[in-house]
Amino acid sequence: MPQYGACSLNMTISGKLGTYELSVSYGNEKSNALENTSDELAMAIVQKSAKFIKYEYSNGKNIITVAL
């Protein structure tokens, strides 16, 4: 996501539930990087692998959360 500048990446792992949750946050104006991507193959892989994908814009930050 170079066009979005610096981003923050967080990962939560639950051994008990067997899940991984990945959150990416980046600044700038409201813009969902997953909807604006031209990389259809990468997006298809993420969508097929994800239990859920959530986008939100809060306090001037875009946040995408994916659970695998």
PyMOL commands that set and color helices and strands:
alter all, ss='L'
color gray80, all
select helices_A, chain A and resi 2-4+40-49
alter helices_A, ss='H'
color red, helices_A
select strands_A, chain A and resi 7-14+19-26+52-58+61-67
alter strands_A, ss='S'
color yellow, strands_A
deselect
rebuild
show_as cartoon
